[in-house]
Amino acid sequence: MESNHAEHEQNDIFAGFSAAFKSFASDAIHVGQEPEQWTSMAVVPLISLSTTFKQTAPGKHAGFEYSRSGNPTRNCLEKAVAALDGAKYCLALASGLAATVTITHMLKAGDGIVCMDDVYGGTNRYFQRVASELGLDVTLADLRNPEKLKAALKSNTKLVWMETPTNPTMKVVDIKTCSDLVHDYNKDIIVVVDNTFMSAYFQRPLSFGADICMYSATKYMNGHSDVVMGLVSTNRDDLYERLKFLQNALGCVPSPFDCYLCNRGLKTLHLRMERHFQNAMAVAKFLEADPRVERVIFPGLPSHPQHELMKRQCTGCSGMITFYIKGQLEHATTFLSNLKVFAMAESLGGYESLAEHPAIMTHASVPEKERRVLGISDTMIRLSVGLEDVADIIEDLKQALTAACSPKM
C-alpha cells in the first residue's frame, strides 16, 4: 500500500484512512487484459460466446473444452479481480448468492456455520431456510464482540461468515481480530468476508487473515446495474481447487457477456468509488444535521461507533448510508414515494442513487423478531448514494423530507 491519493489533497474525507492500494487503477486496467493473448492483439478482451472448443485429439485442447468449465472472457475477469483483491485466485459465479451456495457446498451435513447476525437478507434466508434444512448447523452471533464469536464456535464449526460493514445497519467488524480468534480456535475453519459494500478498492479482507473474500459483483464491482454476478477470491491453493471443482460441478457460472461487462466496470472502479464516498459524506453530513432525521449510520462519520476501526481497516467508505426518519412507517413511505433523483428500488452500488425500505424490501425475509433486535424498524431507510451532482442529490432528499415531515419534527 502507498499514499497515492493525489486527487484527495483538496479533499480531507480520506484523512486518517489507510493508504490507497498500490497500482490499483493500473492493475484494474491491465491485469488479465494483455493483447498478446489474442492472435488479433485486441486491446479490449474478446467476448467468447462459444459453448465448446475444438480439440486437436481426444482430450487434447488449447486450454478450454466447455464454457461452463472455463471461458476465455471469464478468465480475463477472474485474473483482474484476483489482482485487485491481492489474491492468487478468483472465480466468477452467476450471482452473489450463487457464490454463497458454492462456498457452502464445501461443507457436509452436520458441519457448523457461524454467521454475523446482521447480514444481507438473502444470505440470512439461505443459511436459515435452506442450508439448515440440508443438515448444516447455523449459529448467528454479533461478530463485533470477540467474546460472542468465541462462545459461538463449536467443535463442528467449519465456516465463519461476516459482512463488514453489515447490511443494512452498517456495523463494522474487525476482520483481523475475528480471523485470528477463529484460526487460533481451529486453523481449519474457513473465514469468509462478504466485501460487497466496500468493493476491492476500499477493503482487502484477505490481507487481514480472511480465507475467502466474496462479492455480489452486481453491486459496486460491476457498478452499472446491468449484471447479476458473484465473485470469490482466495490465496489458498486447496480452497481454490475445491471451489473451482464446485464452480464446474454445480454449474453456477456467469455468461461471457456478463463477464465482459463486469470486467469493463472494473476499469472505472477507483474513480467511481471515490465519487461515491465524496457524495455519501456530503449526504451523511446533511442528514445528520437535519432535525427530521433521528439517526444517521455512516462509517465515514465520527459519530459511527466503529469509525476508528473503519479508518484502520479501509481506504475509504462506499456510498451506503442508513438512517432513521422521525415519525412512523407512513413518514418513511411518504419520504420514499416523493424521491425524484433517487429511485426507490432494491440493490445498490450502481452509478444511480437508490433508496429502499429494508423491513419491507431487502430484509423482509428476515424474521420479524430478528429485525427488531437488529434495529431494522419501520423508520429505517437505506440509501445507495450514486454519482449524480451532489447538490441535486441533497436537494432531492430535502424535498422528500419536507413532503414526509414537518420541519420541526
C-alpha positions in Angstrom: 0.0 0.0 0.0 1.2 3.6 -0.6 0.0 7.1 -0.2 -1.1 7.8 -3.8 -4.4 9.6 -3.1 -3.1 12.6 -5.1 -6.6 13.7 -6.0 -7.5 13.8 -2.4 -5.2 16.6 -1.4 -8.0 19.0 -1.8 -10.5 16.8 -0.1 -9.9 15.8 3.5 -12.5 13.0 3.6 -9.7 10.4 3.2 -7.7 11.8 6.1 -6.9 9.1 8.7 -7.9 6.2 6.4 -5.5 3.6 5.3 -3.4 4.5 2.3 -4.6 3.5 -1.2 -3.6 0.1 -2.6 -0.5 0.4 -4.8 -1.2 0.5 -8.6 -4.8 -0.3 -8.1 -6.0 1.6 -11.2 -3.2 0.2 -13.3 -4.0 -3.4 -12.3 -7.7 -2.9 -12.9 -7.0 -1.7 -16.4 -4.2 -4.1 -17.5 -4.1 -7.3 -15.5 -5.7 -10.2 -17.4 -6.2 -7.9 -20.4 -2.9 -8.4 -22.2 -3.4 -8.1 -26.1 -0.8 -10.8 -26.6 -3.3 -13.5 -25.5 -5.2 -12.9 -28.7 -3.9 -13.6 -32.2 -5.7 -10.3 -33.2 -3.8 -8.4 -30.5 -7.1 -6.8 -29.4 -6.7 -4.2 -26.7 -10.2 -4.9 -25.3 -10.7 -8.6 -24.3 -12.8 -10.5 -26.7 -16.3 -11.9 -25.8 -16.1 -15.6 -26.4 -19.6 -16.8 -26.8 -18.7 -20.3 -28.0 -20.0 -23.0 -25.7 -17.4 -25.6 -26.9 -13.9 -25.6 -28.2 -12.2 -27.7 -30.9 -9.7 -30.4 -29.7 -6.7 -31.4 -31.7 -7.0 -35.0 -30.5 -9.2 -36.7 -27.9 -8.5 -35.0 -24.6 -6.1 -32.5 -26.1 -7.3 -28.9 -26.2 -5.9 -25.4 -26.1 -6.9 -24.7 -22.5 -10.7 -24.7 -23.0 -13.1 -27.6 -23.7 -16.6 -26.5 -22.5 -17.6 -23.0 -21.5 -19.1 -24.0 -18.1 -15.7 -25.4 -17.2 -13.7 -22.5 -18.5 -14.1 -19.5 -20.8 -11.6 -17.0 -22.1 -13.7 -13.9 -21.3 -14.3 -15.2 -17.8 -10.6 -15.8 -17.3 -9.8 -12.2 -18.1 -12.3 -11.0 -15.4 -11.1 -13.6 -12.8 -7.4 -12.6 -13.3 -8.3 -8.9 -12.9 -10.3 -9.3 -9.8 -7.7 -11.6 -8.2 -5.1 -8.8 -8.7 -7.5 -6.2 -7.1 -8.2 -8.4 -4.1 -4.5 -9.1 -3.6 -5.3 -12.7 -4.2 -3.8 -15.6 -6.2 -7.2 -16.8 -7.5 -10.7 -15.6 -8.3 -13.7 -17.4 -9.5 -16.8 -15.8 -11.1 -20.2 -17.2 -10.3 -23.7 -16.5 -11.6 -24.7 -14.3 -8.7 -23.7 -13.3 -5.2 -26.0 -16.0 -3.8 -24.5 -18.5 -6.2 -21.1 -17.6 -4.7 -22.6 -18.2 -1.2 -24.1 -21.5 -2.3 -20.8 -22.6 -3.9 -18.8 -21.8 -0.8 -21.2 -23.5 1.5 -21.1 -26.7 -0.7 -17.6 -27.3 0.7 -19.4 -28.4 3.9 -21.3 -31.5 4.6 -24.4 -32.3 6.8 -23.5 -31.8 10.5 -20.9 -29.1 9.9 -21.4 -25.8 11.6 -21.6 -22.2 10.3 -21.2 -19.1 12.5 -22.7 -16.1 10.7 -22.8 -12.5 11.6 -26.3 -11.8 12.9 -26.7 -8.7 10.7 -26.3 -9.7 7.0 -27.9 -9.3 3.6 -31.4 -10.7 3.8 -30.7 -13.3 1.1 -27.8 -14.6 3.0 -29.8 -14.9 6.2 -32.6 -16.6 4.2 -30.2 -19.1 2.6 -28.5 -20.1 5.8 -31.6 -20.3 7.9 -34.1 -21.7 5.5 -32.0 -23.7 3.0 -28.6 -24.7 4.5 -30.1 -25.5 7.9 -32.7 -27.8 6.3 -29.8 -29.6 4.5 -28.3 -30.5 7.8 -25.9 -27.6 8.4 -25.8 -26.2 11.9 -26.2 -22.4 11.6 -25.5 -20.1 14.5 -26.0 -16.3 14.4 -23.8 -14.0 16.5 -22.7 -10.4 16.8 -19.1 -10.8 15.5 -18.2 -7.3 16.6 -17.8 -8.8 20.0 -14.9 -11.3 20.2 -16.4 -13.0 23.3 -19.7 -13.6 21.5 -17.8 -15.0 18.5 -15.7 -17.3 20.8 -18.8 -18.5 22.5 -20.5 -19.3 19.2 -17.6 -21.5 17.9 -18.2 -25.3 18.3 -16.3 -28.4 17.6 -18.2 -28.8 14.4 -17.7 -25.2 13.2 -16.2 -25.3 9.7 -17.2 -21.8 8.3 -17.4 -18.3 9.8 -19.2 -15.7 7.7 -19.1 -12.0 8.2 -20.1 -8.8 6.4 -18.4 -5.5 7.2 -20.0 -3.0 7.1 -23.1 -5.0 7.6 -26.3 -4.8 5.5 -28.3 -2.7 6.5 -27.2 -1.4 9.9 -23.6 -0.6 8.8 -21.9 -2.4 11.7 -18.1 -2.7 11.3 -16.4 -6.0 12.2 -12.7 -6.2 12.9 -11.6 -8.7 10.3 -8.1 -9.4 11.7 -9.4 -9.9 15.3 -12.1 -12.3 14.1 -9.8 -14.2 11.7 -7.0 -14.6 14.3 -9.5 -15.7 17.0 -11.1 -18.3 14.7 -7.9 -19.7 13.4 -6.4 -19.9 16.9 -9.5 -21.9 17.9 -9.2 -24.1 14.8 -6.9 -23.4 11.9 -9.1 -25.4 9.6 -12.2 -23.2 10.0 -12.7 -21.1 6.8 -13.3 -17.4 7.4 -15.3 -15.7 4.7 -15.9 -11.9 4.3 -18.7 -10.6 2.1 -17.0 -7.5 0.8 -19.9 -6.3 -1.4 -20.5 -3.0 0.4 -16.8 -1.9 0.1 -15.5 -3.2 -3.2 -11.9 -4.2 -3.7 -10.9 -0.5 -3.8 -11.7 0.3 -0.2 -11.1 -3.0 1.6 -9.0 -6.2 1.2 -10.2 -8.8 3.7 -7.6 -11.4 2.7 -4.8 -9.1 3.9 -6.4 -9.2 7.4 -6.4 -13.0 7.6 -9.7 -14.0 5.9 -9.5 -17.1 3.8 -12.1 -16.1 1.3 -13.3 -12.7 0.0 -16.6 -12.8 -1.8 -18.9 -10.3 -3.6 -22.2 -9.7 -5.2 -20.5 -8.2 -8.2 -23.9 -7.0 -9.2 -23.2 -4.0 -6.9 -20.0 -1.9 -6.9 -17.6 -4.2 -8.7 -19.7 -4.0 -11.9 -21.2 -0.7 -10.9 -23.7 -0.2 -13.7 -26.8 -2.1 -12.5 -26.8 -4.3 -15.6 -25.1 -7.5 -14.5 -26.0 -10.1 -11.9 -22.8 -11.9 -10.7 -20.8 -13.2 -7.8 -17.0 -13.3 -7.2 -14.9 -15.4 -4.9 -11.2 -14.7 -4.2 -8.7 -16.6 -2.2 -4.9 -17.1 -1.7 -5.2 -20.8 -0.6 -4.5 -23.4 -3.2 -6.7 -26.0 -1.5 -9.7 -23.7 -1.4 -9.3 -22.7 -5.0 -9.1 -26.3 -6.2 -12.2 -27.2 -4.3 -14.1 -24.1 -5.3 -13.0 -24.5 -9.0 -14.4 -28.0 -8.9 -17.7 -26.8 -7.4 -17.9 -23.9 -9.9 -17.9 -26.5 -12.7 -19.8 -29.3 -10.9 -22.7 -27.0 -9.7 -22.7 -25.0 -12.9 -23.3 -21.6 -11.3 -21.4 -19.7 -13.9 -22.0 -16.3 -15.4 -22.4 -15.6 -19.1 -19.3 -14.5 -21.1 -21.1 -11.2 -22.0 -21.8 -10.5 -18.3 -18.1 -11.2 -17.6 -17.2 -8.7 -20.3 -19.5 -6.1 -18.8 -18.2 -6.6 -15.2 -14.6 -6.5 -16.5 -15.3 -3.2 -18.2 -16.8 -1.9 -14.9 -13.6 -2.6 -13.1 -11.7 -0.1 -15.3 -13.5 2.8 -13.6 -13.9 1.2 -10.1 -11.4 3.5 -8.5 -13.0 6.6 -10.0 -16.5 5.6 -9.1 -15.7 4.6 -5.5 -14.0 7.9 -4.7 -17.0 9.8 -6.1 -19.4 7.5 -4.2 -17.5 8.3 -1.0 -17.5 12.1 -1.6 -21.2 12.2 -2.4 -22.1 10.0 0.5 -20.1 12.0 3.0 -21.9 15.2 1.9 -25.3 13.4 2.2 -24.5 11.9 5.6 -23.5 15.3 7.0 -26.7 16.9 5.6 -28.9 14.2 7.1 -27.1 14.2 10.4 -27.8 18.0 10.7 -31.5 17.7 9.7 -33.9 17.8 12.6 -36.3 15.5 10.8 -33.8 12.7 10.9 -33.5 10.6 14.1 -30.1 9.0 13.4 -27.6 8.5 10.6 -25.4 5.4 10.4 -22.4 6.0 8.1 -18.9 4.6 8.9 -17.3 7.7 7.5 -18.8 9.9 10.2 -17.0 10.4 13.5 -20.4 9.6 15.2 -20.2 6.0 13.9 -19.3 3.7 16.9 -16.6 1.9 14.8 -15.3 4.9 12.9 -11.7 4.5 14.1 -11.8 0.8 13.2 -13.2 1.7 9.8 -10.2 4.1 9.2 -7.7 1.4 10.2 -9.2 -1.3 8.1 -10.3 0.5 5.0 -9.0 3.1 2.5 -12.4 4.9 2.4 -16.1 4.4 2.5 -18.7 3.4 -0.1 -21.9 5.2 -0.9 -24.0 3.2 1.6 -25.9 5.1 4.3 -28.7 4.0 6.6 -30.8 6.5 8.5 -33.9 6.6 10.7 -36.5 9.2 9.8 -38.5 10.7 12.7 -42.1 9.5 12.9 -43.7 6.2 11.9 -43.9 3.9 8.9 -46.1 6.4 7.0 -43.4 9.0 7.2 -40.8 6.6 5.8 -43.1 5.5 2.9 -44.1 9.1 2.1 -40.4 10.1 2.0 -39.5 7.2 -0.3 -42.5 7.9 -2.6 -41.6 11.5 -3.1 -38.0 11.0 -4.1 -37.2 12.1 -7.7 -33.4 11.7 -8.3 -33.3 8.6 -6.1 -35.1 5.5 -7.5 -37.0 3.5 -4.9 -35.5 0.1 -5.7 -33.6 -2.8 -4.3 -29.9 -3.4 -4.9 -27.1 -0.9 -4.6 -23.7 0.1 -5.9 -24.7 1.4 -9.3 -24.0 4.8 -10.7 -27.6 5.9 -10.0 -28.8 6.7 -6.5 -31.2 4.2 -4.9 -33.4 4.2 -1.8 -35.2 1.4 -0.1 -37.1 0.3 3.0 -35.2 -2.7 4.4 -38.0 -4.0 6.6 -40.4 -4.3 3.7 -38.0 -4.8 0.8 -34.5 -6.3 1.1 -34.8 -7.8 4.6 -38.5 -8.8 4.6 -37.3 -12.4 4.6 -35.5 -11.9 8.0 -37.9 -13.0 10.8 -39.6 -10.0 12.4 -38.2 -10.8 15.8 -34.7 -10.7 14.5 -35.4 -7.5 12.6 -36.5 -5.8 15.9 -33.3 -7.0 17.7 -31.1 -5.7 14.8 -32.9 -2.3 14.7 -34.5 -2.9 11.2 -37.5 -0.8 12.1 -40.4 0.8 10.1 -38.5 4.1 10.1 -35.2 2.8 8.8 -34.2 3.8 5.2 -31.2 2.6 3.3 -29.6 4.8 0.6 -27.1 3.9 -2.1 -25.7 7.3 -3.0 -24.8 7.4 -6.6 -22.7 9.6 -8.9 -25.1 12.4 -9.7 -24.2 16.0 -8.9 -24.2 16.1 -5.1 -26.3 19.3 -4.9 -29.1 17.6 -6.9 -28.9 14.5 -4.5 -29.2 16.7 -1.4 -32.0 18.8 -2.9 -33.9 15.6 -3.6 -33.5 14.4 -0.1 -34.5 17.8 1.3 -37.8 18.0 -0.7 -38.7 14.4 0.2 -38.1 15.1 3.9 -40.3 18.2 3.6 -43.1 16.1 2.0 -42.9 13.5 4.7 -42.3 15.6 7.9 -42.9 19.0 9.2 -39.5 20.8 9.7 -40.0 20.9 13.4 -40.3 17.2 14.0 
